[in-house]
Structure formats: structure tokens, C-alpha cells
Amino acid sequence: MTVEQRYRYVYKPTVFAAGLVPAALLLCGALGWFGQDLGADPVARLLHSCGKTGLNFLLLTLLITPARRVTGWNNLVRLRRMLGLFAFFYLLAHFTVYLVLDRQLDYHSVLQDIVKRPYITIGLAGLLLLVPLAITSTNRMMRRLGRRWQKLHSLIYLIVILGVWHYWWQVKKDIRQPLLYAAMVAVLLGYRVLIRVIQRSRARRNASAVTSKSAPATAQERT
């Protein structure tokens, strides 16, 4: 089996099945299957679980690049699109639960929440920014947008910050988990900044080396 075949027939189906597990557990809890339940406040449980799972998938999406660089497993990038789409799926489910079950499609109440509760405003902004990333995740859109695709998908950094911010402001007392998420985001984004600084420094050194080598040759030509 080639590397491409392993990713297509083994790794991708495995990741896809694993990505559906949280949804399956919530469905079983909602229907009371296999002894599962959603506790005393099912809506709150659905909101929290979908939101947190979506945030987890966002972090996994960001983890692909450093994991690829550290391990040398460049084909890990083949899993990034699926992880990002799972993030969108769970965060959209998070908002749907809020809109349908928590607010019961009371749009006036939703608008009031958006205005009066900043954490909802921030969360909605993050979800809206995620929509064009999900729409343009196909190979066809990647080819059509060209370099613009990379710039568009760099919004993922802002989205994950908004997601953690939303989570932090939502928690009223115990902020240990939001703080942990904030630390993980700081590490993942800090790693990218560090790599960018190192690459620019190397590029400047290489440019200086080329200039210094060409200078004597130019002087000899003049003489």
C-alpha cells in the first residue's frame, strides 16, 4: 500500500469515524440509547459539548503544521481539511442548538443576546468567519482562488482566538479550562511566529552571503 492509499483508505476513514463519535454520543444521550443521557439540563449539555468539540477540532487543525514540521510526516496535511470541516460542523451545531433549543427560534431574543452579551457576539463573529473557509475548502476552490486562498484561510488564526475568547467570557467562575485553551492557542500561534522569524532571518543571511560573494567578482571585473 502506498502512502496515498493508506491515507485514502485507512487514515482518513479512521479520522472521519473518530470525528463522528462525539455526535453519536450526544445523539445516544438525546434518545436515551445504550444507557446514555444528557443530564438534568440537556440543552446546556448539548451547547457545551458541541462548542467544546468544535474548539478541539480547531486546535487539531492548527496542530497539523507544527506536527508535520517536527515529525517530518508531510502527508499529515491531507487530514487538515477534514479536521477543519468537523470544526465547522460542531460549531454550527453549537449555534443551531442555541438558536432552536435554547432560544426556540425567537429571533428578537437572539438579537438582544448579540447586543447585550459580548461573548455571544464574539462567538457568532467567529462562526461567520468560518463559513467562507468551509465553502472554499475544496480543491476546485483552491485552484480558482490561487494565492488568495491562503490569505483567506489565514482567518483560522483569528477564528480560534475568537473561539477561546467566547469560551472564556462565557465561563463565570472556574476559568481553568478556558485558560488551558488560551495557553494551547498561544503555543500554536507562537510556534508559527517563531518559524516565520527564523525563516526571515535565514533569508536575510543568505541574501547577505550572496551579496558579499558577488562583490569581489564585480571588483575584479572592474580591474
CNS distance restraints for C-alpha pairs under 8 A (distance, minus, plus):
assign (resid   1 and name CA) (resid   5 and name CA) 5.90 0.50 0.50
assign (resid   1 and name CA) (resid   6 and name CA) 6.29 0.50 0.50
assign (resid   2 and name CA) (resid   6 and name CA) 6.22 0.50 0.50
assign (resid   3 and name CA) (resid   7 and name CA) 6.32 0.50 0.50
assign (resid   4 and name CA) (resid   8 and name CA) 6.13 0.50 0.50
assign (resid   5 and name CA) (resid   9 and name CA) 5.80 0.50 0.50
assign (resid   5 and name CA) (resid  10 and name CA) 7.68 0.50 0.50
assign (resid   6 and name CA) (resid  10 and name CA) 5.12 0.50 0.50
assign (resid   6 and name CA) (resid  11 and name CA) 6.24 0.50 0.50
assign (resid   7 and name CA) (resid  11 and name CA) 4.60 0.50 0.50
assign (resid   7 and name CA) (resid  12 and name CA) 5.54 0.50 0.50
assign (resid   7 and name CA) (resid  78 and name CA) 7.59 0.50 0.50
assign (resid   8 and name CA) (resid  12 and name CA) 5.64 0.50 0.50
assign (resid   8 and name CA) (resid  13 and name CA) 7.34 0.50 0.50
assign (resid   9 and name CA) (resid  13 and name CA) 6.37 0.50 0.50
assign (resid  10 and name CA) (resid  14 and name CA) 6.10 0.50 0.50
assign (resid  11 and name CA) (resid  15 and name CA) 6.15 0.50 0.50
assign (resid  12 and name CA) (resid  16 and name CA) 6.02 0.50 0.50
assign (resid  12 and name CA) (resid  79 and name CA) 6.69 0.50 0.50
assign (resid  13 and name CA) (resid  17 and name CA) 6.07 0.50 0.50
assign (resid  14 and name CA) (resid  18 and name CA) 6.14 0.50 0.50
assign (resid  15 and name CA) (resid  19 and name CA) 6.01 0.50 0.50
assign (resid  15 and name CA) (resid  79 and name CA) 7.90 0.50 0.50
assign (resid  16 and name CA) (resid  20 and name CA) 6.49 0.50 0.50
assign (resid  16 and name CA) (resid  82 and name CA) 7.46 0.50 0.50
assign (resid  17 and name CA) (resid  21 and name CA) 6.64 0.50 0.50
assign (resid  19 and name CA) (resid  23 and name CA) 7.97 0.50 0.50
assign (resid  19 and name CA) (resid  83 and name CA) 7.94 0.50 0.50
assign (resid  19 and name CA) (resid  86 and name CA) 6.71 0.50 0.50
assign (resid  20 and name CA) (resid  24 and name CA) 6.11 0.50 0.50
assign (resid  21 and name CA) (resid  25 and name CA) 6.15 0.50 0.50
assign (resid  22 and name CA) (resid  26 and name CA) 6.28 0.50 0.50
assign (resid  22 and name CA) (resid  53 and name CA) 7.51 0.50 0.50
assign (resid  23 and name CA) (resid  27 and name CA) 6.11 0.50 0.50
assign (resid  24 and name CA) (resid  28 and name CA) 6.11 0.50 0.50
assign (resid  25 and name CA) (resid  29 and name CA) 6.13 0.50 0.50
assign (resid  25 and name CA) (resid  36 and name CA) 7.64 0.50 0.50
assign (resid  26 and name CA) (resid  30 and name CA) 6.11 0.50 0.50
assign (resid  26 and name CA) (resid  38 and name CA) 7.45 0.50 0.50
assign (resid  26 and name CA) (resid  46 and name CA) 7.14 0.50 0.50
assign (resid  27 and name CA) (resid  31 and name CA) 6.19 0.50 0.50
assign (resid  28 and name CA) (resid  32 and name CA) 5.66 0.50 0.50
assign (resid  28 and name CA) (resid  33 and name CA) 4.76 0.50 0.50
assign (resid  28 and name CA) (resid  34 and name CA) 6.92 0.50 0.50
assign (resid  28 and name CA) (resid  36 and name CA) 5.91 0.50 0.50
assign (resid  28 and name CA) (resid  37 and name CA) 7.28 0.50 0.50
assign (resid  29 and name CA) (resid  33 and name CA) 6.36 0.50 0.50
assign (resid  29 and name CA) (resid  35 and name CA) 7.76 0.50 0.50
assign (resid  29 and name CA) (resid  36 and name CA) 4.41 0.50 0.50
assign (resid  29 and name CA) (resid  37 and name CA) 3.88 0.50 0.50
assign (resid  29 and name CA) (resid  38 and name CA) 5.22 0.50 0.50
assign (resid  30 and name CA) (resid  36 and name CA) 7.86 0.50 0.50
assign (resid  30 and name CA) (resid  37 and name CA) 6.22 0.50 0.50
assign (resid  30 and name CA) (resid  38 and name CA) 6.31 0.50 0.50
assign (resid  30 and name CA) (resid  42 and name CA) 7.66 0.50 0.50
assign (resid  31 and name CA) (resid  37 and name CA) 7.66 0.50 0.50
assign (resid  32 and name CA) (resid  36 and name CA) 5.34 0.50 0.50
assign (resid  32 and name CA) (resid  37 and name CA) 5.49 0.50 0.50
assign (resid  33 and name CA) (resid  37 and name CA) 7.86 0.50 0.50
assign (resid  38 and name CA) (resid  42 and name CA) 4.78 0.50 0.50
assign (resid  38 and name CA) (resid  45 and name CA) 6.17 0.50 0.50
assign (resid  38 and name CA) (resid  46 and name CA) 7.64 0.50 0.50
assign (resid  39 and name CA) (resid  45 and name CA) 7.39 0.50 0.50
assign (resid  41 and name CA) (resid  45 and name CA) 6.33 0.50 0.50
assign (resid  42 and name CA) (resid  46 and name CA) 6.14 0.50 0.50
assign (resid  43 and name CA) (resid  47 and name CA) 6.10 0.50 0.50
assign (resid  43 and name CA) (resid  97 and name CA) 7.23 0.50 0.50
assign (resid  43 and name CA) (resid 101 and name CA) 6.64 0.50 0.50
assign (resid  43 and name CA) (resid 102 and name CA) 6.55 0.50 0.50
assign (resid  44 and name CA) (resid  48 and name CA) 6.04 0.50 0.50
assign (resid  45 and name CA) (resid  49 and name CA) 5.93 0.50 0.50
assign (resid  46 and name CA) (resid  50 and name CA) 5.93 0.50 0.50
assign (resid  46 and name CA) (resid  94 and name CA) 7.38 0.50 0.50
assign (resid  46 and name CA) (resid  97 and name CA) 7.02 0.50 0.50
assign (resid  47 and name CA) (resid  51 and name CA) 6.04 0.50 0.50
assign (resid  47 and name CA) (resid  94 and name CA) 5.33 0.50 0.50
assign (resid  47 and name CA) (resid  95 and name CA) 7.84 0.50 0.50
assign (resid  47 and name CA) (resid  97 and name CA) 6.22 0.50 0.50
assign (resid  47 and name CA) (resid  98 and name CA) 6.69 0.50 0.50
assign (resid  48 and name CA) (resid  52 and name CA) 5.94 0.50 0.50
assign (resid  48 and name CA) (resid  94 and name CA) 7.71 0.50 0.50
assign (resid  49 and name CA) (resid  53 and name CA) 5.94 0.50 0.50
assign (resid  50 and name CA) (resid  54 and name CA) 6.08 0.50 0.50
assign (resid  50 and name CA) (resid  90 and name CA) 5.19 0.50 0.50
assign (resid  50 and name CA) (resid  91 and name CA) 6.31 0.50 0.50
assign (resid  50 and name CA) (resid  93 and name CA) 6.34 0.50 0.50
assign (resid  50 and name CA) (resid  94 and name CA) 4.96 0.50 0.50
assign (resid  51 and name CA) (resid  55 and name CA) 6.25 0.50 0.50
assign (resid  51 and name CA) (resid  90 and name CA) 6.57 0.50 0.50
assign (resid  51 and name CA) (resid  91 and name CA) 5.54 0.50 0.50
assign (resid  51 and name CA) (resid  94 and name CA) 5.24 0.50 0.50
assign (resid  52 and name CA) (resid  56 and name CA) 6.14 0.50 0.50
assign (resid  53 and name CA) (resid  57 and name CA) 6.32 0.50 0.50
assign (resid  53 and name CA) (resid  87 and name CA) 7.38 0.50 0.50
assign (resid  53 and name CA) (resid  90 and name CA) 6.46 0.50 0.50
assign (resid  53 and name CA) (resid  91 and name CA) 7.91 0.50 0.50
assign (resid  54 and name CA) (resid  58 and name CA) 6.34 0.50 0.50
assign (resid  54 and name CA) (resid  86 and name CA) 7.04 0.50 0.50
assign (resid  54 and name CA) (resid  87 and name CA) 4.29 0.50 0.50
assign (resid  54 and name CA) (resid  88 and name CA) 6.74 0.50 0.50
assign (resid  54 and name CA) (resid  89 and name CA) 7.37 0.50 0.50
assign (resid  54 and name CA) (resid  90 and name CA) 4.74 0.50 0.50
assign (resid  54 and name CA) (resid  91 and name CA) 5.03 0.50 0.50
assign (resid  55 and name CA) (resid  59 and name CA) 6.37 0.50 0.50
assign (resid  55 and name CA) (resid  87 and name CA) 6.65 0.50 0.50
assign (resid  55 and name CA) (resid  91 and name CA) 7.64 0.50 0.50
assign (resid  55 and name CA) (resid 160 and name CA) 7.35 0.50 0.50
assign (resid  55 and name CA) (resid 163 and name CA) 6.70 0.50 0.50
assign (resid  55 and name CA) (resid 164 and name CA) 7.66 0.50 0.50
assign (resid  56 and name CA) (resid  60 and name CA) 6.24 0.50 0.50
assign (resid  56 and name CA) (resid  87 and name CA) 7.52 0.50 0.50
assign (resid  57 and name CA) (resid  61 and name CA) 6.08 0.50 0.50
assign (resid  57 and name CA) (resid  83 and name CA) 5.82 0.50 0.50
assign (resid  57 and name CA) (resid  84 and name CA) 6.60 0.50 0.50
assign (resid  57 and name CA) (resid  86 and name CA) 6.55 0.50 0.50
assign (resid  57 and name CA) (resid  87 and name CA) 4.83 0.50 0.50
assign (resid  58 and name CA) (resid  62 and name CA) 6.43 0.50 0.50
assign (resid  58 and name CA) (resid  83 and name CA) 7.35 0.50 0.50
assign (resid  58 and name CA) (resid  84 and name CA) 6.29 0.50 0.50
assign (resid  58 and name CA) (resid  87 and name CA) 5.57 0.50 0.50
assign (resid  58 and name CA) (resid 160 and name CA) 6.52 0.50 0.50
assign (resid  59 and name CA) (resid  63 and name CA) 6.08 0.50 0.50
assign (resid  59 and name CA) (resid 160 and name CA) 7.51 0.50 0.50
assign (resid  59 and name CA) (resid 184 and name CA) 7.92 0.50 0.50
assign (resid  59 and name CA) (resid 185 and name CA) 7.22 0.50 0.50
assign (resid  60 and name CA) (resid  64 and name CA) 6.59 0.50 0.50
assign (resid  60 and name CA) (resid  83 and name CA) 6.88 0.50 0.50
assign (resid  61 and name CA) (resid  80 and name CA) 5.47 0.50 0.50
assign (resid  61 and name CA) (resid  81 and name CA) 7.84 0.50 0.50
assign (resid  61 and name CA) (resid  83 and name CA) 5.65 0.50 0.50
assign (resid  61 and name CA) (resid  84 and name CA) 5.81 0.50 0.50
assign (resid  62 and name CA) (resid  66 and name CA) 7.90 0.50 0.50
assign (resid  62 and name CA) (resid 188 and name CA) 6.78 0.50 0.50
assign (resid  63 and name CA) (resid  67 and name CA) 6.02 0.50 0.50
assign (resid  63 and name CA) (resid 188 and name CA) 6.81 0.50 0.50
assign (resid  64 and name CA) (resid  68 and name CA) 5.92 0.50 0.50
assign (resid  64 and name CA) (resid  76 and name CA) 6.47 0.50 0.50
assign (resid  64 and name CA) (resid  77 and name CA) 6.41 0.50 0.50
assign (resid  64 and name CA) (resid  80 and name CA) 6.53 0.50 0.50
assign (resid  65 and name CA) (resid  69 and name CA) 6.25 0.50 0.50
assign (resid  65 and name CA) (resid  77 and name CA) 7.35 0.50 0.50
assign (resid  66 and name CA) (resid  70 and name CA) 6.01 0.50 0.50
assign (resid  66 and name CA) (resid 188 and name CA) 7.67 0.50 0.50
assign (resid  66 and name CA) (resid 191 and name CA) 7.44 0.50 0.50
assign (resid  66 and name CA) (resid 192 and name CA) 7.93 0.50 0.50
assign (resid  67 and name CA) (resid  71 and name CA) 5.91 0.50 0.50
assign (resid  67 and name CA) (resid  72 and name CA) 7.86 0.50 0.50
assign (resid  67 and name CA) (resid  73 and name CA) 7.73 0.50 0.50
assign (resid  68 and name CA) (resid  72 and name CA) 5.33 0.50 0.50
assign (resid  68 and name CA) (resid  73 and name CA) 5.05 0.50 0.50
assign (resid  68 and name CA) (resid  74 and name CA) 5.22 0.50 0.50
assign (resid  68 and name CA) (resid  75 and name CA) 7.69 0.50 0.50
assign (resid  68 and name CA) (resid  76 and name CA) 6.18 0.50 0.50
assign (resid  68 and name CA) (resid  77 and name CA) 7.42 0.50 0.50
assign (resid  69 and name CA) (resid  73 and name CA) 7.37 0.50 0.50
assign (resid  69 and name CA) (resid  74 and name CA) 7.40 0.50 0.50
assign (resid  75 and name CA) (resid  79 and name CA) 7.99 0.50 0.50
assign (resid  76 and name CA) (resid  80 and name CA) 7.20 0.50 0.50
assign (resid  77 and name CA) (resid  81 and name CA) 7.89 0.50 0.50
assign (resid  79 and name CA) (resid  83 and name CA) 6.38 0.50 0.50
assign (resid  80 and name CA) (resid  84 and name CA) 6.16 0.50 0.50
assign (resid  81 and name CA) (resid  85 and name CA) 6.21 0.50 0.50
assign (resid  81 and name CA) (resid 137 and name CA) 6.71 0.50 0.50
assign (resid  82 and name CA) (resid  86 and name CA) 6.21 0.50 0.50
assign (resid  83 and name CA) (resid  87 and name CA) 6.28 0.50 0.50
assign (resid  84 and name CA) (resid  88 and name CA) 6.38 0.50 0.50
assign (resid  84 and name CA) (resid 134 and name CA) 7.63 0.50 0.50
assign (resid  85 and name CA) (resid  89 and name CA) 6.10 0.50 0.50
assign (resid  85 and name CA) (resid 134 and name CA) 6.24 0.50 0.50
assign (resid  86 and name CA) (resid  90 and name CA) 6.21 0.50 0.50
assign (resid  87 and name CA) (resid  91 and name CA) 6.11 0.50 0.50
assign (resid  88 and name CA) (resid  92 and name CA) 5.88 0.50 0.50
assign (resid  88 and name CA) (resid 127 and name CA) 7.71 0.50 0.50
assign (resid  88 and name CA) (resid 130 and name CA) 6.78 0.50 0.50
assign (resid  88 and name CA) (resid 131 and name CA) 7.62 0.50 0.50
assign (resid  88 and name CA) (resid 134 and name CA) 6.96 0.50 0.50
assign (resid  89 and name CA) (resid  93 and name CA) 6.15 0.50 0.50
assign (resid  90 and name CA) (resid  94 and name CA) 6.05 0.50 0.50
assign (resid  91 and name CA) (resid  95 and name CA) 6.35 0.50 0.50
assign (resid  91 and name CA) (resid 127 and name CA) 6.97 0.50 0.50
assign (resid  92 and name CA) (resid  96 and name CA) 6.09 0.50 0.50
assign (resid  92 and name CA) (resid 127 and name CA) 7.21 0.50 0.50
assign (resid  93 and name CA) (resid  97 and name CA) 6.06 0.50 0.50
assign (resid  94 and name CA) (resid  98 and name CA) 6.42 0.50 0.50
assign (resid  95 and name CA) (resid  99 and name CA) 6.07 0.50 0.50
assign (resid  95 and name CA) (resid 124 and name CA) 7.97 0.50 0.50
assign (resid  96 and name CA) (resid 100 and name CA) 5.79 0.50 0.50
assign (resid  96 and name CA) (resid 101 and name CA) 7.75 0.50 0.50
assign (resid  97 and name CA) (resid 101 and name CA) 5.18 0.50 0.50
assign (resid  97 and name CA) (resid 102 and name CA) 6.42 0.50 0.50
assign (resid  98 and name CA) (resid 102 and name CA) 4.71 0.50 0.50
assign (resid  98 and name CA) (resid 103 and name CA) 6.09 0.50 0.50
assign (resid  99 and name CA) (resid 103 and name CA) 5.12 0.50 0.50
assign (resid  99 and name CA) (resid 104 and name CA) 6.12 0.50 0.50
assign (resid  99 and name CA) (resid 105 and name CA) 5.54 0.50 0.50
assign (resid  99 and name CA) (resid 106 and name CA) 7.64 0.50 0.50
assign (resid  99 and name CA) (resid 110 and name CA) 7.32 0.50 0.50
assign (resid 100 and name CA) (resid 104 and name CA) 4.44 0.50 0.50
assign (resid 100 and name CA) (resid 105 and name CA) 5.11 0.50 0.50
assign (resid 101 and name CA) (resid 105 and name CA) 7.78 0.50 0.50
assign (resid 103 and name CA) (resid 107 and name CA) 7.84 0.50 0.50
assign (resid 103 and name CA) (resid 109 and name CA) 6.94 0.50 0.50
assign (resid 103 and name CA) (resid 110 and name CA) 6.88 0.50 0.50
assign (resid 106 and name CA) (resid 110 and name CA) 6.39 0.50 0.50
assign (resid 107 and name CA) (resid 111 and name CA) 6.11 0.50 0.50
assign (resid 108 and name CA) (resid 112 and name CA) 6.27 0.50 0.50
assign (resid 109 and name CA) (resid 113 and name CA) 6.23 0.50 0.50
assign (resid 110 and name CA) (resid 114 and name CA) 6.24 0.50 0.50
assign (resid 111 and name CA) (resid 115 and name CA) 6.29 0.50 0.50
assign (resid 112 and name CA) (resid 116 and name CA) 5.91 0.50 0.50
assign (resid 113 and name CA) (resid 117 and name CA) 5.22 0.50 0.50
assign (resid 113 and name CA) (resid 120 and name CA) 6.79 0.50 0.50
assign (resid 113 and name CA) (resid 121 and name CA) 7.93 0.50 0.50
assign (resid 114 and name CA) (resid 118 and name CA) 6.73 0.50 0.50
assign (resid 114 and name CA) (resid 120 and name CA) 5.59 0.50 0.50
assign (resid 114 and name CA) (resid 121 and name CA) 4.91 0.50 0.50
assign (resid 115 and name CA) (resid 121 and name CA) 7.08 0.50 0.50
assign (resid 117 and name CA) (resid 121 and name CA) 6.69 0.50 0.50
assign (resid 118 and name CA) (resid 122 and name CA) 6.15 0.50 0.50
assign (resid 119 and name CA) (resid 123 and name CA) 6.09 0.50 0.50
assign (resid 119 and name CA) (resid 165 and name CA) 7.36 0.50 0.50
assign (resid 119 and name CA) (resid 166 and name CA) 4.73 0.50 0.50
assign (resid 119 and name CA) (resid 167 and name CA) 7.53 0.50 0.50
assign (resid 119 and name CA) (resid 169 and name CA) 5.57 0.50 0.50
assign (resid 119 and name CA) (resid 170 and name CA) 6.10 0.50 0.50
assign (resid 120 and name CA) (resid 124 and name CA) 6.02 0.50 0.50
assign (resid 120 and name CA) (resid 166 and name CA) 6.85 0.50 0.50
assign (resid 121 and name CA) (resid 125 and name CA) 6.16 0.50 0.50
assign (resid 122 and name CA) (resid 126 and name CA) 6.29 0.50 0.50
assign (resid 122 and name CA) (resid 162 and name CA) 6.01 0.50 0.50
assign (resid 122 and name CA) (resid 163 and name CA) 7.60 0.50 0.50
assign (resid 122 and name CA) (resid 165 and name CA) 7.43 0.50 0.50
assign (resid 122 and name CA) (resid 166 and name CA) 5.82 0.50 0.50
assign (resid 123 and name CA) (resid 127 and name CA) 6.33 0.50 0.50
assign (resid 123 and name CA) (resid 162 and name CA) 6.45 0.50 0.50
assign (resid 123 and name CA) (resid 163 and name CA) 6.03 0.50 0.50
assign (resid 123 and name CA) (resid 166 and name CA) 5.28 0.50 0.50
assign (resid 124 and name CA) (resid 128 and name CA) 6.14 0.50 0.50
assign (resid 125 and name CA) (resid 129 and name CA) 6.21 0.50 0.50
assign (resid 125 and name CA) (resid 162 and name CA) 7.75 0.50 0.50
assign (resid 126 and name CA) (resid 130 and name CA) 6.27 0.50 0.50
assign (resid 126 and name CA) (resid 158 and name CA) 7.78 0.50 0.50
assign (resid 126 and name CA) (resid 159 and name CA) 4.92 0.50 0.50
assign (resid 126 and name CA) (resid 160 and name CA) 7.63 0.50 0.50
assign (resid 126 and name CA) (resid 162 and name CA) 5.71 0.50 0.50
assign (resid 126 and name CA) (resid 163 and name CA) 6.40 0.50 0.50
assign (resid 127 and name CA) (resid 131 and name CA) 6.57 0.50 0.50
assign (resid 127 and name CA) (resid 159 and name CA) 7.63 0.50 0.50
assign (resid 128 and name CA) (resid 132 and name CA) 7.81 0.50 0.50
assign (resid 129 and name CA) (resid 133 and name CA) 7.37 0.50 0.50
assign (resid 129 and name CA) (resid 155 and name CA) 7.26 0.50 0.50
assign (resid 129 and name CA) (resid 159 and name CA) 6.80 0.50 0.50
assign (resid 130 and name CA) (resid 134 and name CA) 6.37 0.50 0.50
assign (resid 130 and name CA) (resid 155 and name CA) 7.92 0.50 0.50
assign (resid 130 and name CA) (resid 156 and name CA) 7.41 0.50 0.50
assign (resid 130 and name CA) (resid 159 and name CA) 6.98 0.50 0.50
assign (resid 131 and name CA) (resid 135 and name CA) 6.27 0.50 0.50
assign (resid 132 and name CA) (resid 136 and name CA) 6.02 0.50 0.50
assign (resid 133 and name CA) (resid 137 and name CA) 6.02 0.50 0.50
assign (resid 133 and name CA) (resid 152 and name CA) 7.20 0.50 0.50
assign (resid 133 and name CA) (resid 153 and name CA) 6.00 0.50 0.50
assign (resid 136 and name CA) (resid 141 and name CA) 5.19 0.50 0.50
assign (resid 136 and name CA) (resid 142 and name CA) 6.77 0.50 0.50
assign (resid 136 and name CA) (resid 149 and name CA) 7.81 0.50 0.50
assign (resid 137 and name CA) (resid 141 and name CA) 6.74 0.50 0.50
assign (resid 137 and name CA) (resid 142 and name CA) 7.00 0.50 0.50
assign (resid 138 and name CA) (resid 142 and name CA) 6.28 0.50 0.50
assign (resid 139 and name CA) (resid 143 and name CA) 6.25 0.50 0.50
assign (resid 140 and name CA) (resid 144 and name CA) 6.19 0.50 0.50
assign (resid 141 and name CA) (resid 145 and name CA) 5.98 0.50 0.50
assign (resid 141 and name CA) (resid 149 and name CA) 7.86 0.50 0.50
assign (resid 142 and name CA) (resid 146 and name CA) 5.98 0.50 0.50
assign (resid 142 and name CA) (resid 149 and name CA) 5.84 0.50 0.50
assign (resid 145 and name CA) (resid 149 and name CA) 5.09 0.50 0.50
assign (resid 146 and name CA) (resid 150 and name CA) 7.66 0.50 0.50
assign (resid 147 and name CA) (resid 151 and name CA) 6.87 0.50 0.50
assign (resid 148 and name CA) (resid 152 and name CA) 6.07 0.50 0.50
assign (resid 149 and name CA) (resid 153 and name CA) 6.15 0.50 0.50
assign (resid 150 and name CA) (resid 154 and name CA) 6.23 0.50 0.50
assign (resid 151 and name CA) (resid 155 and name CA) 7.49 0.50 0.50
assign (resid 154 and name CA) (resid 158 and name CA) 7.88 0.50 0.50
assign (resid 155 and name CA) (resid 159 and name CA) 6.16 0.50 0.50
assign (resid 156 and name CA) (resid 160 and name CA) 6.12 0.50 0.50
assign (resid 157 and name CA) (resid 161 and name CA) 6.44 0.50 0.50
assign (resid 157 and name CA) (resid 189 and name CA) 7.52 0.50 0.50
assign (resid 158 and name CA) (resid 162 and name CA) 6.20 0.50 0.50
assign (resid 159 and name CA) (resid 163 and name CA) 6.09 0.50 0.50
assign (resid 160 and name CA) (resid 164 and name CA) 6.26 0.50 0.50
assign (resid 160 and name CA) (resid 185 and name CA) 7.51 0.50 0.50
assign (resid 161 and name CA) (resid 165 and name CA) 6.08 0.50 0.50
assign (resid 161 and name CA) (resid 182 and name CA) 7.92 0.50 0.50
assign (resid 161 and name CA) (resid 185 and name CA) 7.33 0.50 0.50
assign (resid 162 and name CA) (resid 166 and name CA) 5.96 0.50 0.50
assign (resid 163 and name CA) (resid 167 and name CA) 6.26 0.50 0.50
assign (resid 164 and name CA) (resid 168 and name CA) 6.03 0.50 0.50
assign (resid 164 and name CA) (resid 178 and name CA) 6.54 0.50 0.50
assign (resid 164 and name CA) (resid 181 and name CA) 6.53 0.50 0.50
assign (resid 164 and name CA) (resid 182 and name CA) 6.21 0.50 0.50
assign (resid 165 and name CA) (resid 169 and name CA) 6.17 0.50 0.50
assign (resid 166 and name CA) (resid 170 and name CA) 6.12 0.50 0.50
assign (resid 167 and name CA) (resid 171 and name CA) 6.44 0.50 0.50
assign (resid 167 and name CA) (resid 178 and name CA) 6.18 0.50 0.50
assign (resid 168 and name CA) (resid 175 and name CA) 6.66 0.50 0.50
assign (resid 168 and name CA) (resid 178 and name CA) 5.09 0.50 0.50
assign (resid 168 and name CA) (resid 179 and name CA) 7.44 0.50 0.50
assign (resid 171 and name CA) (resid 175 and name CA) 6.31 0.50 0.50
assign (resid 171 and name CA) (resid 178 and name CA) 7.88 0.50 0.50
assign (resid 175 and name CA) (resid 179 and name CA) 5.94 0.50 0.50
assign (resid 176 and name CA) (resid 180 and name CA) 6.18 0.50 0.50
assign (resid 177 and name CA) (resid 181 and name CA) 6.30 0.50 0.50
assign (resid 178 and name CA) (resid 182 and name CA) 6.08 0.50 0.50
assign (resid 179 and name CA) (resid 183 and name CA) 6.16 0.50 0.50
assign (resid 180 and name CA) (resid 184 and name CA) 6.31 0.50 0.50
assign (resid 181 and name CA) (resid 185 and name CA) 6.22 0.50 0.50
assign (resid 182 and name CA) (resid 186 and name CA) 6.10 0.50 0.50
assign (resid 183 and name CA) (resid 187 and name CA) 6.24 0.50 0.50
assign (resid 184 and name CA) (resid 188 and name CA) 6.21 0.50 0.50
assign (resid 185 and name CA) (resid 189 and name CA) 6.00 0.50 0.50
assign (resid 186 and name CA) (resid 190 and name CA) 5.62 0.50 0.50
assign (resid 187 and name CA) (resid 191 and name CA) 5.97 0.50 0.50
assign (resid 188 and name CA) (resid 192 and name CA) 6.69 0.50 0.50
assign (resid 189 and name CA) (resid 193 and name CA) 6.39 0.50 0.50
assign (resid 190 and name CA) (resid 194 and name CA) 6.11 0.50 0.50
assign (resid 191 and name CA) (resid 195 and name CA) 6.21 0.50 0.50
assign (resid 192 and name CA) (resid 196 and name CA) 6.16 0.50 0.50
assign (resid 193 and name CA) (resid 197 and name CA) 6.20 0.50 0.50
assign (resid 194 and name CA) (resid 198 and name CA) 6.21 0.50 0.50
assign (resid 195 and name CA) (resid 199 and name CA) 6.11 0.50 0.50
assign (resid 196 and name CA) (resid 200 and name CA) 6.20 0.50 0.50
assign (resid 197 and name CA) (resid 201 and name CA) 6.11 0.50 0.50
assign (resid 198 and name CA) (resid 202 and name CA) 6.18 0.50 0.50
assign (resid 199 and name CA) (resid 203 and name CA) 6.12 0.50 0.50
assign (resid 200 and name CA) (resid 204 and name CA) 6.21 0.50 0.50
assign (resid 201 and name CA) (resid 205 and name CA) 6.28 0.50 0.50
assign (resid 202 and name CA) (resid 206 and name CA) 6.08 0.50 0.50
assign (resid 203 and name CA) (resid 207 and name CA) 6.09 0.50 0.50
assign (resid 204 and name CA) (resid 208 and name CA) 6.10 0.50 0.50
assign (resid 205 and name CA) (resid 209 and name CA) 6.10 0.50 0.50
assign (resid 206 and name CA) (resid 210 and name CA) 6.18 0.50 0.50
assign (resid 207 and name CA) (resid 211 and name CA) 6.20 0.50 0.50
assign (resid 208 and name CA) (resid 212 and name CA) 6.12 0.50 0.50
assign (resid 209 and name CA) (resid 213 and name CA) 6.19 0.50 0.50
assign (resid 210 and name CA) (resid 214 and name CA) 6.18 0.50 0.50
assign (resid 211 and name CA) (resid 215 and name CA) 6.17 0.50 0.50
assign (resid 212 and name CA) (resid 216 and name CA) 7.38 0.50 0.50
assign (resid 213 and name CA) (resid 217 and name CA) 7.18 0.50 0.50
assign (resid 214 and name CA) (resid 218 and name CA) 6.21 0.50 0.50
assign (resid 215 and name CA) (resid 219 and name CA) 6.30 0.50 0.50
assign (resid 216 and name CA) (resid 220 and name CA) 6.21 0.50 0.50
assign (resid 217 and name CA) (resid 221 and name CA) 6.34 0.50 0.50
assign (resid 218 and name CA) (resid 222 and name CA) 6.42 0.50 0.50
assign (resid 219 and name CA) (resid 223 and name CA) 6.47 0.50 0.50
